[in-house]
Amino acid sequence: MKTSSSSLRALVLAMLMVILVLIALFWFLYRGWGPLEQQAQQADARATRIVSLEGDLRQNEARLTAVQADGTAVASERDTAINNHQLAERELNDQQQQIDLLLTRVFTQETAVAGQSAAQSVPRVTIIEPISGGVAQVNEPVAIVAVAADESGLALVLVARAGDVVTQTLAGETLHQVRMAWIPTAVGEYDIVITAVNSAQMTSLPVSVTLQVVDTAAEMAAFTQTVADILGQPAAAAAGSEQQALATDSADRQTLNLLFLRAFDFVLPGGDVDAALLNEYCSLPTGVDSPLPPETGGSADAQLAYIRAVVGQRQLASYSFADLPNADARAALCALAEGQIRLAQELYIAQADPALQAALQISLNNNLLPLPANVPEIVNKQQAFPVMEGLAFARALYELNGNFSAVDAAWQQPPQSTAQILRPEAALPAPVAVSLPPLAAVLPPEWSMVDEGVVGEWLMGQYLRPAVGWGNGRIRRRRLAWGSLRAVSQSYG
């Protein structure tokens, strides 16, 4: 019993000792964990730093390699530059030696030539007229002027042109002037060659000029015949007529035009508006003087101007422009006139030399350039209407027979309204005059008549867009004392 108790105490003591040991171990571990964790963090930081330093080291090594490569390349370029410089110096020395050699030879030859010239001189010839590359007219005299000189005396001067040689015998003159006339008899390119011979039988180098001989009259006749062929046989010339003057007082017409534009709400430019050309549409032909064809090589503008003058003369021979009943009739007549002119010009351009067609087309298109900025847009459209719509109208007539016969016939009974121009296929009759009812009874007494006229389908179309069926439109305009304006219109077929 006593032995068992002793064993139990020993076991308890052992367990206590184990517990104490465990407690001591736990306390030791608890006290040492913080430093261990800090040391571990420091170790991680050192490892990261080592990795970063290794990366920097690799980058520096790469940069060092690139710098070494650049240094090698620079050294190579330096060596190449040195070699090139040395090579250039050698070439420069060689060239200088060649130059020195050539100078020596030139000096030697000059000395020999000077010595020879002292014994034998060579004649010299200069042609003053004509100028090389010049143009002369066939069957008209060409002046040939030249000078020959030689210190030892001249014996002969030979002038060759068109296969003939003229010889002038001299008596040892040191200076001689050649002056003669030559009449070319055929069109072509000719060389005039002059040679001089001195008393020692030394011959000069031949001196020549090239001359182009043309037949201006034939070219002008061909041009006028081409225009005549395009237009057909021209009508006989008629007595002169004058263009109708639509307004006797330009200031009053300007005021009335502005009133009209405002009444129909047409857009006006800002500032000082120029409406003087409203309802003019074109410049109708005047005068009967026979047009002169442009000179040979005349400009594109001159050629087209001649065609305009010829067609205008043809129109004056067929119709008197002195009596135009209203602005719409003027627009229709302008369309027929300008359309015929434009069609003739386009047909001429189509058969002209391809090298001239571009210049001719540019000149033709310049007719459609807009007017200055202070001109209302509707006026620009009125100026373009005869050219564009008139061209279509004239072309429709031309295509009936393939020539201008139908266009010429139209002048016997020309269109009197823009509706007839816009719809040539409809064969519309001439417009019938319609009277407006009196308005004095329904308007205030301070209103007064300022103008009346016919608007027509085209102009009304610009206002209403579209206005098909307005064969004619008559307006009467009245205004108040302070200048406001109202317009009343009526359509008829």
KAFEN-V278664 format. One record per residue. N is the residue number from 1. RES is the residue in one letter. PHI is phi in whole degrees, 0 to 359 (none if undefined). NEAR is the number of other ideal C-beta (glycine too) atoms within 12 Angstrom. Layout:
N_RES_PHI_NEAR, N_RES_PHI_NEAR
This chain:
1_M_none_7, 2_K_296_8, 3_T_291_9, 4_S_295_10, 5_S_296_11, 6_S_294_12, 7_S_294_13, 8_L_293_14, 9_R_296_14, 10_A_296_14, 11_L_294_14, 12_V_297_14, 13_L_297_14, 14_A_296_14, 15_M_294_14, 16_L_298_14, 17_M_295_14, 18_V_297_14, 19_I_298_14, 20_L_299_14, 21_V_296_14, 22_L_298_14, 23_I_299_14, 24_A_296_14, 25_L_296_14, 26_F_299_14, 27_W_296_13, 28_F_294_13, 29_L_296_14, 30_Y_296_13, 31_R_290_12, 32_G_265_14, 33_W_292_14, 34_G_301_12, 35_P_299_13, 36_L_296_15, 37_E_296_12, 38_Q_296_13, 39_Q_296_14, 40_A_296_14, 41_Q_297_14, 42_Q_296_14, 43_A_295_14, 44_D_297_14, 45_A_299_14, 46_R_297_14, 47_A_296_14, 48_T_298_14, 49_R_299_14, 50_I_295_14, 51_V_298_14, 52_S_298_14, 53_L_296_14, 54_E_297_14, 55_G_297_14, 56_D_300_14, 57_L_297_14, 58_R_295_14, 59_Q_297_14, 60_N_298_14, 61_E_296_14, 62_A_295_14, 63_R_297_14, 64_L_298_14, 65_T_296_14, 66_A_296_14, 67_V_298_14, 68_Q_296_14, 69_A_294_14, 70_D_298_14, 71_G_299_14, 72_T_296_14, 73_A_296_14, 74_V_298_14, 75_A_297_14, 76_S_295_14, 77_E_296_14, 78_R_298_14, 79_D_296_14, 80_T_296_14, 81_A_298_14, 82_I_297_14, 83_N_296_14, 84_N_297_14, 85_H_298_14, 86_Q_295_14, 87_L_294_14, 88_A_298_14, 89_E_298_14, 90_R_294_14, 91_E_296_14, 92_L_297_14, 93_N_296_14, 94_D_296_14, 95_Q_296_14, 96_Q_296_14, 97_Q_294_14, 98_Q_296_14, 99_I_298_14, 100_D_300_14, 101_L_294_14, 102_L_296_14, 103_L_300_14, 104_T_297_14, 105_R_293_14, 106_V_298_14, 107_F_298_14, 108_T_295_14, 109_Q_293_15, 110_E_300_14, 111_T_297_14, 112_A_292_14, 113_V_296_16, 114_A_300_14, 115_G_293_12, 116_Q_290_15, 117_S_297_19, 118_A_297_12, 119_A_271_14, 120_Q_223_19, 121_S_262_26, 122_V_252_25, 123_P_298_38, 124_R_236_28, 125_V_230_35, 126_T_228_22, 127_I_266_34, 128_I_268_20, 129_E_225_25, 130_P_283_31, 131_I_278_18, 132_S_299_19, 133_G_89_14, 134_G_286_21, 135_V_238_26, 136_A_232_36, 137_Q_267_25, 138_V_298_26, 139_N_66_18, 140_E_238_18, 141_P_294_17, 142_V_246_29, 143_A_280_21, 144_I_248_37, 145_V_232_24, 146_A_212_36, 147_V_229_26, 148_A_240_37, 149_A_216_25, 150_D_197_32, 151_E_292_21, 152_S_271_24, 153_G_108_24, 154_L_263_37, 155_A_249_28, 156_L_217_31, 157_V_229_39, 158_L_247_30, 159_V_243_34, 160_A_249_22, 161_R_206_33, 162_A_54_25, 163_G_86_15, 164_D_260_18, 165_V_237_17, 166_V_254_24, 167_T_251_18, 168_Q_249_25, 169_T_270_16, 170_L_242_25, 171_A_246_12, 172_G_87_18, 173_E_295_25, 174_T_277_21, 175_L_218_22, 176_H_222_32, 177_Q_257_23, 178_V_268_35, 179_R_215_20, 180_M_207_23, 181_A_245_18, 182_W_230_30, 183_I_250_20, 184_P_289_29, 185_T_251_20, 186_A_215_16, 187_V_285_22, 188_G_158_19, 189_E_254_20, 190_Y_232_32, 191_D_255_23, 192_I_255_41, 193_V_242_29, 194_I_236_41, 195_T_227_32, 196_A_242_43, 197_V_233_31, 198_N_266_31, 199_S_291_23, 200_A_268_20, 201_Q_64_18, 202_M_274_25, 203_T_256_26, 204_S_286_31, 205_L_291_17, 206_P_297_22, 207_V_246_29, 208_S_223_25, 209_V_227_31, 210_T_253_21, 211_L_234_31, 212_Q_262_26, 213_V_259_30, 214_V_235_26, 215_D_246_22, 216_T_299_24, 217_A_298_18, 218_A_293_19, 219_E_294_24, 220_M_294_25, 221_A_295_15, 222_A_295_20, 223_F_296_33, 224_T_295_26, 225_Q_292_18, 226_T_300_25, 227_V_296_36, 228_A_296_24, 229_D_295_19, 230_I_294_32, 231_L_276_36, 232_G_86_24, 233_Q_296_15, 234_P_289_27, 235_A_286_24, 236_A_293_12, 237_A_294_20, 238_A_247_20, 239_A_297_13, 240_G_294_18, 241_S_222_24, 242_E_251_17, 243_Q_292_27, 244_Q_294_27, 245_A_266_17, 246_L_282_29, 247_A_215_23, 248_T_272_10, 249_D_237_12, 250_S_297_18, 251_A_294_13, 252_D_296_16, 253_R_296_26, 254_Q_301_24, 255_T_296_24, 256_L_297_33, 257_N_296_37, 258_L_296_31, 259_L_299_29, 260_F_297_36, 261_L_297_34, 262_R_290_25, 263_A_298_27, 264_F_263_30, 265_D_59_15, 266_F_288_28, 267_V_291_18, 268_L_247_26, 269_P_289_22, 270_G_284_9, 271_G_80_11, 272_D_280_14, 273_V_275_28, 274_D_252_24, 275_A_248_33, 276_A_296_27, 277_L_270_30, 278_L_302_42, 279_N_68_40, 280_E_279_32, 281_Y_70_43, 282_C_193_37, 283_S_259_22, 284_L_288_36, 285_P_295_36, 286_T_224_21, 287_G_81_22, 288_V_231_23, 289_D_297_14, 290_S_294_17, 291_P_289_29, 292_L_262_16, 293_P_294_27, 294_P_293_24, 295_E_294_18, 296_T_304_24, 297_G_75_18, 298_G_299_23, 299_S_292_17, 300_A_298_28, 301_D_299_20, 302_A_293_24, 303_Q_295_37, 304_L_291_36, 305_A_296_27, 306_Y_296_32, 307_I_298_39, 308_R_300_34, 309_A_293_30, 310_V_295_41, 311_V_293_40, 312_G_299_36, 313_Q_297_33, 314_R_297_35, 315_Q_292_43, 316_L_296_33, 317_A_287_28, 318_S_253_30, 319_Y_210_33, 320_S_262_23, 321_F_270_32, 322_A_282_17, 323_D_238_18, 324_L_245_32, 325_P_292_24, 326_N_198_30, 327_A_294_41, 328_D_292_41, 329_A_295_36, 330_R_297_42, 331_A_299_52, 332_A_295_46, 333_L_293_46, 334_C_299_47, 335_A_297_48, 336_L_295_52, 337_A_293_44, 338_E_292_41, 339_G_297_41, 340_Q_295_46, 341_I_296_42, 342_R_297_37, 343_L_295_37, 344_A_298_42, 345_Q_295_39, 346_E_293_29, 347_L_295_31, 348_Y_294_36, 349_I_299_29, 350_A_298_18, 351_Q_257_19, 352_A_285_27, 353_D_303_19, 354_P_306_12, 355_A_290_9, 356_L_257_23, 357_Q_297_20, 358_A_297_15, 359_A_295_23, 360_L_296_30, 361_Q_293_22, 362_I_297_18, 363_S_298_28, 364_L_293_33, 365_N_291_20, 366_N_296_17, 367_N_292_28, 368_L_258_21, 369_L_296_15, 370_P_293_18, 371_L_285_25, 372_P_305_18, 373_A_296_16, 374_N_275_19, 375_V_264_30, 376_P_301_35, 377_E_298_23, 378_I_297_35, 379_V_291_35, 380_N_301_29, 381_K_294_30, 382_Q_296_39, 383_Q_291_32, 384_A_276_29, 385_F_303_40, 386_P_297_37, 387_V_286_37, 388_M_282_28, 389_E_289_36, 390_G_296_41, 391_L_298_34, 392_A_297_26, 393_F_295_43, 394_A_295_42, 395_R_293_26, 396_A_300_29, 397_L_291_33, 398_Y_299_30, 399_E_286_18, 400_L_297_19, 401_N_238_14, 402_G_77_14, 403_N_204_21, 404_F_271_37, 405_S_298_19, 406_A_290_24, 407_V_292_42, 408_D_298_30, 409_A_294_21, 410_A_298_33, 411_W_286_30, 412_Q_287_16, 413_Q_215_17, 414_P_292_37, 415_P_297_44, 416_Q_246_34, 417_S_209_43, 418_T_292_45, 419_A_299_41, 420_Q_292_36, 421_I_288_44, 422_L_290_34, 423_R_229_26, 424_P_295_30, 425_E_289_14, 426_A_275_19, 427_A_49_14, 428_L_291_26, 429_P_285_17, 430_A_296_20, 431_P_296_29, 432_V_258_16, 433_A_294_19, 434_V_233_20, 435_S_263_12, 436_L_270_23, 437_P_293_13, 438_P_295_12, 439_L_251_22, 440_A_299_15, 441_A_284_9, 442_V_254_12, 443_L_252_19, 444_P_300_15, 445_P_295_12, 446_E_282_13, 447_W_277_23, 448_S_217_19, 449_M_289_21, 450_V_245_27, 451_D_190_30, 452_E_210_24, 453_G_180_34, 454_V_247_39, 455_V_276_44, 456_G_89_44, 457_E_295_39, 458_W_295_46, 459_L_293_40, 460_M_295_35, 461_G_295_30, 462_Q_294_31, 463_Y_275_26, 464_L_262_19, 465_R_44_14, 466_P_267_15, 467_A_222_24, 468_V_296_19, 469_G_104_19, 470_W_276_35, 471_G_301_37, 472_N_201_39, 473_G_214_38, 474_R_264_32, 475_I_235_37, 476_R_227_31, 477_R_246_34, 478_R_235_29, 479_R_218_26, 480_L_278_17, 481_A_300_13, 482_W_271_8, 483_G_101_19, 484_S_290_17, 485_L_221_29, 486_R_233_25, 487_A_230_32, 488_V_242_23, 489_S_231_28, 490_Q_216_23, 491_S_258_27, 492_Y_205_24, 493_G_276_19
